[in-house]
Amino acid sequence: MTTTDPFRMDISRHIWETRYRAPGEADIRASWQRVAHAVAQAEANDREPWVARFAALLDGFRFLPGGRILAGAGTGHRVTLFNCFVMGEIADDLEHIFEALKEGALTMQHGGGVGYDFSTLRPAGTVAQATGSIASGPVSFMHIWDAMCATMLSTGARRGAMMATLRCDHPDIEVFVDAKRDPAVLRHFNLSVQVSDAFIQAVADDAEWPLVFPLHAGETAADTVLRRWTGTGAPVPCRVVRTLKARALWQRILRAAYDTAEPGVLFVDTINRDNTLGDVEHLTATNPCGEIPLPPYGACDLGSLNLAAFVTAPFAADARLDLEGLADAARLAVRFLDNVIDVSRYPLPAQADEARRKRRIGLGITGLADALVLLGLAYDSAGARALATDAMQTVRDAAYLASVELAREKGAFPAFARDAFLASGFAARLPANIRDAIAAYGIRNSHLLAIAPAGTISLLANNCSSGIEPVFAAEAERRVLQADGRYRTHTVRDYAWLRWQSLGHEGMPPAFIEARALDPRAHLAMQAALQPCVDNAISKTINVAADTPFERFAELYREAHALGLKGCTVFRPNPVTGAILSEPPPDERVQCCGIEREAD
């Protein structure tokens, strides 16, 4: 290994060789050059200077594009450069259900993960008026999707990732919540409950909670309520199928999460209040890891700025985060990700249309915890949260101004409506100069920011801490899924700890703290500090010990809603999913989105 070799860890080289290296590439710099050249093809003029700029952005792992971009750009393969999609609305009839299944299979074949809202499917036991048949319910159809995903894996397709969501007022919500208590079923799905503000209020009031479903044409019912349902633009009459105590359902959701690590929850009203396109879309589903709430056929175009790469004089008294350099990188990364929209293939025409009309991207950060260690800030300190907020505000402001400049150069996204955009919850919080610039020139991208797990690409970057997660451990055994479905285990060491040792120090850096030593509130506090700066969402797993009392576990979800978060996932080691980084049985296929975060 030479001093100019960018890889400091065997696992990083292994990931590059097995996932992101194209035939004939001698080193990762050749991969960066390939990607930069491919993305620059979206430029109408002077492409070569953009190739050089994009390659410099990638150099040294400063910017980590989503894994599909690294793996597919410039290879000539018929693959998408988007990590994940939310698929189209599933109409409640057999023909359209299986059409939706086919669309999911085609998307997975091209390398994309998929998310679905199954709330449109009528509850089990309902008699279909047209045929007289009895509906089997949304969870029964999810088993078909699960089998499809497993079959796609057997063909050598990229590992499938799927998200299923269901409304908290759907009559089959209890079946959905408990579905993964059986460790043998729905192993390729992540599950999330769409939790509304009304439901949270009903829990607080100890009120009755109606479980309902829209009336079809010609149907009547004695007891109805009005609800805006998935796929409807306004409230529609819904039959009240039955009622139960809101607190009983909430406890059931949390007990399942406590026992099996699923389902997560999506605070859908918070998501939609914040949406810059709230006037034209209602969001009810996300990509498999939850950082991008998307409309039907929406796609996530992801990339992460590695904060650890922007720390100057690490561990020294004058250590600092280079915010100016971070802003410069953010501006260039926006152009990079915007270009991906134009050079990518799309599994379905509807996905291409949706991406090009709104031009959503998701620029985020990774390496936060390691950057904090390099700067001498403990993850759970007020100083750490202030630094993280400064970093994310810097990225936000640079990204939005870059998107305005792109609008001046290339045009605003086609669905842009100035007044509605500026009236949205997120845009209302933007600094006045950015709002004025948007009003004057428009903006190229409807959404710009998301904090993804960035698990695999952070391993590629010499095991920097992933996303905004704390450092899991100074040293751990890490398993990596290989093409044959088996695992290869590596000993991995934290990036910041290795930097500390390389300077001749012994022991641990003063600010080093492992995830297991943190109060779970520190996870929530960090997510809450950054959410106001993020127009999409944040993928964050709150790790708690196996012996955490249930009431303390449950309190985290209540706090997450009160803090204005868009979702919450709490992981407690349990008999169904095991412990983080534990070795699975040799014949067990990996689950959808565990600690490895294969979505990137």
N, C-alpha and C positions, 0 to 999 in steps of 0.2 A: 504493500500500500504506500503510495507516494504522498508527499505533503499536499499536492494539489488534488488528490482524490477527494471528491465531496462527501463520500460515504465514510462515516466513522463507526458504523455498526454493520455487522453481517446481515441482520434482518432487513436493513434498509436496501442493501444491494440485492438481497433475495427478492424483495418486493418489486424492485425495478426490473429485475431479470424475468420474473414470472408474470407480471401484470402490465407493465408499462413499456417495456423495451420492444421496439419493432425490429424485424430481421435486418441484420447488417449494422446495427448501431453499436459502436465500440464502447461508448460510455453514455452517461445520462446527459451530458452536454449535447450529444447528437440527438437525443430525444427532445431536449428543449428546442433545439434548432428546428427539428421537424414540426413541432407544435407551433412555434412562432411563425414559421413559413406558411403553414396551413391557415392559421387564423388571420394572417395579414392578407390573404387572398380576398377578403371582404373590402379591402381598400381600393378605391377607384383609381388612385394615382400614387406614384412614389411608394410602391410596396416595400422595396428593399430597406429603406430607413425604418419602416415599421417592423420588419422582421428583426432588425438589430435591436430596436427598443423592447420588443416583446421578449426576445431571448435574454436581454439584460435583466428584465423584470423577473424571469424565471431563475436566473443564475443565483446560486447560493441558497436556494429554497426560500427566497424572499416572498414570492407569490406561488401558491399551490393551487393550480386549477383543479376542478373536480376530476375524479378518476377517469370518467368517460372521455374527457378531453385529452388527458395525458395518454390514454390507451388508444384512442381512435383517430385523433386529428392527424391528417396527412398520411395515413396508412393505406388509403384506398379501399378499406373494408366497408361493407354496407352496414354501418353501425351509426347509432345516434351519439352525439356528444353531450346530450342531456342525461343527468344521472337518473332522474325520476319524473314521472308524470302522475297527475290525477286524471283518471279516465272519465269518459262521458257518463252522463246520468243513465242509470239502469232502469229502463222502462219496465213496468210490472206486467210483462207477458213473456211467455217462454221463448218466442222468437227473438225478442230483443235481449233477453237475458243471455242467450247463447251467442248472440252477436257481440255483446259486451265481453263475454269470455274470449271470443276469438280476437277481438281488438287487444285484450290484455296479453294474449299469447304472442301476437305479432310484435307488440311493444317489447316484451321480454326478449324475444328473439333478436332484437336489435340492441339489447343491452340496457334497456330502461327498466327501473322499478316502477311499480304502479300503486296508486291509492284509489280507494272507492268509498263512496257513501252508500251503504246498503239500505238506507232508510226508506227508499222508494218501494221496496218489496213488501207486499202485504204480510201481516203476521200469520203465523202457523194456525191452522184450523179455520181460516176464513174461507168461505165458499165463494168461488169465482162465479159471478152472475152469468157470464157468457157460456161457460162450459159445464158448470155444475161441479167442477173439480175442487178439491180441498187444498189450499195453499200449504206448503211445507215450511214457509218462513225463510227469512234472510240467512240465518245461520246455516241452514241445510244447503243453500246454494254456495255459501262460502267454502264448504267442503269440496265442491267441484272445482272452485278456483285453486284451492290448496293442492288438489291432485294434479291440476294442469301445471302448476308451478313445479311440482316434483318431477313431472314428465319432461318439462323444458330443461330441467337440470340434467336429466339423464341423456339429453341430446348433446350435451356439452355447452349449452348456453351459459352465459354469465349467471352466477348465482342469483336466484330470484329474490326480490324484496317486495313485500306487499303491505299496505296499510288498509285496514277496514275500520270505518267509523259507523256509529249508529246513534240516533237521537236518544236523549234521555227520556223522551216521552213516547217512544215506540213500544208497542205492546210486547215485543220480544226482547226487550232490553235485558231482562234478568237472564235469559238463556245466553245472550251475547256476553254478558258480564262474566258468567261462570264457564264459558265455553272451554277455556284453556286450563281448567282444573284437571282435565284429563291430559296428561303429558304427551299423549300420542296423537292429538288432533290439532289441526290448524297451526302446524309448526312453521309454516312459511308466512304467516301473518303477524303483524303487529296490530293490536286492537286499541282503539281509543273511543271513549264515550263523548259525544257532543253534549257538554254541560252548559245550560243556559243560565242567565242571571235569574230568571223566574224560578228555576229549580233550586238554585242556591238560596233564594229568599224563602221558598217553601220549606226547605230544610231548616232554616233559621226559625221559621214560624211554627215548626212542627205541624205543617198543614198536610191535607190530602193532596195527592198528585195524580192527575188523570193520565192514563196511557191511551193514546188516540191514534187514529189513522184516517187519512183523507177519504171522504166518500167519493166513489166513482160515479160517473154520469148515470142518472136514473136511480141511484141508491138513496134511501132515506134512513133516518135513525131517530129514536126518541130523544137521545141525549147527545148533543153536539156542541163543539166549541170551534172557534176560529183559530187557525194556526197558519203561519207561513211555513210551508213544507219545502223540503228539498225539491228544486225544480220549479217552484211557483214564485211568481213575482209579487204576490200579495197574499194575505191570509185567505185560507180556503176552509170550508166546513169539514170538520173531522168528527168521526164517530168516537165517542168515549167507550172504549172497549172494557175498561175496568179502572178502578182507582186503588191506590195503596198509599201508605205513609211515605212522604218524601224522605224522611230520615231513615226509614227502613231500606229504601232503595240506595240512598247514599252510603249507608253502612255496608250494604252488599257490594257496592262498587269498590269501596276501600278495603273490605275484607279480601276480596279477590286479588286486588293489587298487593296486599300484604302477604298473601299466601303464595301467589304465582308471579308477581311482578307485572301483571297486566289485569285490567286495561289501564292505559293512561287516560288522561282527560284533556279535552280541548275546550277552552272557554270561548265558545263560538261568538257570543255577543261582543266580547272584548276584541276578538279578531275582526269582526265586521265593522265595529265602530272605528277602528284604526285604519281600515282599508282605504287606500287612496283611490280605488275604483269602486267604492261602496255604492255609487249610484247606478252601476251597470252590472254588478255581480254580487252574489251572496255566497260566501265561502263556507263549506261544511266538511271539507276533507283536506288532507295534507299529503305530502310525499311520505315515504315510509319512516323517515326519522323525525318528521314533525316540524322542520324549520321553515317550510314553505307551504302555507295554506294556499290552495290553488282552486280556480274554477274548473269546470269540465274541460278536459283536454289541455289544461295548463301544464307547463314544464318548468323544471328547476335547472337553471344555468348557473353553476356554482363555482366559487373560487374563494380562497382564504389567504389573507395576508398574515405571514408568520411574524408575530410580534417579537419573538426571541431574536430574529435576525435584524431587528432595528434598535437593539440595545447597544449603546456605546459605553466603553470602559466598564464591562460587567464586573460586579463585586467591588469596584473601587468606590471611594467616597464621592466621586463626581459621576458615577454611573447615571445614565439618563436614557429615556426613550426618545429616539429621533423622530419627533412628530412631523417635522418638515419633510424628512425622507419618506415617512409613512404616508403623508398626504400626496406626495409626488407619485408614489407607487399606486395609491388608490385611484388617482386620476387615470393612470395608464391601464390599470386593471379593469376599469369600467369600459374603456374602449375595447380591450381584449374580449371581455365577456359579451359586449354588444355585438362584436364581429362574429362570435360563435353562433349567434342566432342565424346569421346569414350563410355560414359555411356548413352548418350541421345538416345531416339527413334527418328525416322524421319518419317514424314508423307509419304514421297515418296522416292524411291530408288535413284533418281537423286539428291535429297538433301543430302542424306548420302554420296554419291560419291563426290559431290562438297566439302562438309565440310571436308572430310577426306583427299582429295588430297591437299587442301590448308591450312587447319587448321587455318582459320581466327578467331581471337578473338577481343574483343573490351573492353579493360580495360580503365576506365576513372576515373574522379574525381567528387565528389559532395560535397555539404557543403562549397563551396568556399566562398560565401558571408558571411556566419556566421563565418568561420575561420578568415576572414579579420576583422570582428567586434571584435572578441576575441583578435586579435593582435593589435587593435587600428589603422587600416588602412581603410580609406574611399574607397569604391568600385571604385570611379572615379578618384583615385589618381595614380600618376606614381608609387608610392611605392606599391600599391596594384597590379598593373600589373606586376611589377618586381617580387613580391612574388609569384604570380600565375605562372609566367613563370618558376621560380626556381622550384616550386612544380611539374609542368608538365614535365620539363626537367629531374627531378629526377625520376619520374615515367617512362618516356620514356627510359632512360638509364638503369635503373634497369630491366625493362621489356624486353628490347632487349637482355641484357646480360643473363637474365634468360632463354630466348628462345634459345639462343646459347647453354647454358649448357644442356637444354633439348634435343637439337639436338645431342649433344655428347652422351647423355644417351640413348635416344629413337629413334634417327634418325631425319633428316630434313624432312620438309613436302614434299610429293612425287613430287609435281610440281616445286620444287626449282631448279632454274638455276642460278648459282652463278653470272656470269658476268652480265646477264640481270637484276637481282635483284639489284646488287650494282650500276648499271647505272641509276636506276630509280630516279625520282625527289626527293622522300622522302629519300631514302637511301643515296643519294649523300650528304645530310645535316647531316648525323649521324657523331658523333665523330670518329676520326681515329681509336681509339682502338676497337670500336664496329665494324667498317667496316673490320678491320683486323681479328677480331674473326669470323665474318660471312664468310669471305673468307677462313678461315682455317677449320672451323667446320660445316658450314651451319647454318640454323636456323629452329626452329621447327614450326613457325607460319608465314604465309605470311604477315599478318597484326596483330598488337597488341593493338592499341590504338583507342579509340573513346570516345567522351564525350556525353553521353546520357542525356535525360531530367531527368531521375531518380526521377520522381515526386512522385509516390506511395511509392517506397522504401525509399525515403527521409522522407515522412510522417511517415513511420514505425519507422524511426530512430529519433523519437521525434521531427518531423517537422524541421529538419535541412534544410537549403536553398537548392533548387534542382539544380543539375548540376552546371553550372557556372552562373546561373541567379542571379541577385541581390535579396535581401530580398523583397518579394512582399509587406508585411506590417507587422508591429509589432503584430497586431491582426487582424484576419479576420474571416468571416463566411465561412467555407469550406464544400462543399457538397461532399459526397462520394457515388458512385453508389453501390447499393446492388444487391444481386443475383436476386431479383424479379424485377429489372429494375427501382426501385424507389430510391430516394435519402434520405440519412440521413445527416442532417446538424450539424456540430460541430463548436464550437468556438475554433480557433487554435491560438497559440501564438508562436512567433519566438523562436527558440532554443537559440540563443545567448542572446536575451533579457531576457529569463527565467534564463539563467546562471548568468547574471548581477544581477537580482533580488535576486537570491539565495545567493549571496554574501553580501546581505544587502544594496545594492544600490537602490536609487530611480531614477525615470526618465529614460532616455535612455542612453545607452553607448555612449561615445563621438564620435565613428566612425560610429554609426548606421545611415543608410540612406535607405529610402524606394525607390522602383523602380520608383514610380511616380515622385520623386524629381530629378531623374537623367536626364541629357541630353542624348538623344538617341545615340549620338556619343560615350558615355562611354560604351554602350553595344557593339558597333562595335569594339572599341579599345580593350576591353577585349577579344573578340573572335579572333581578329587579333593577339593579343599577344600570344595566345595559339596554333593557327592553325599550325604554323611551327613545333610544337612538336607532332602533331597528324597525324598518317598515314591514318586513315579512315577519319572521319569528325566530326563536332561539331553540335549538336542540340542546337540552340539558338533562342529565340524569342525576338525581339526588341520591347518593349512596348512603344507606343507613345500615347499622349493624343488625345481625340476625336477632339479637336480644332486645331490639328497640321495642318498647311497649306499643301496643296498637294505638292507643289514644294519642301518643306523641306522633306516630306515623300519620294518623288521620289529620292532625292539626296542620301538618305541612301543606296539605291540599287547600285547607281553608285559608291559610296565610298566602298561598300562591294566588288565589283568586283576589284576595284583598289587596295584594301588591300590584295588581293589574297585569299579571303574566298571561300569556296566550295559551299556555298549556302547562301540564305538570306530569312528570314521570318520576316515581320514587322506586329505587331498586333495593330490595332487601333479599339477601341470600335465602333461598328456600328450597324445599325438596323437588319442586317441579323444574325450575330453571337452574338450580345449583348456585355456585358462587362465581363472581366475576373472575375471569381468567382461569377457571378450573378446567381440567382436561375432561372432555366428554368421552363416553364409551366409544371404542374404535369404529363401531358400525353405525354410529348416530350421525345423521346429516345435521349440519349446523342450522340453527334456527334463523329466522328472518333477519333481524337486526339486533344482535346482541352486542357485546363489547367490541367486537371486531368492526362493526359499522361498515359492512360491505357496500352500503349504498354509495360510498365514495371510492 
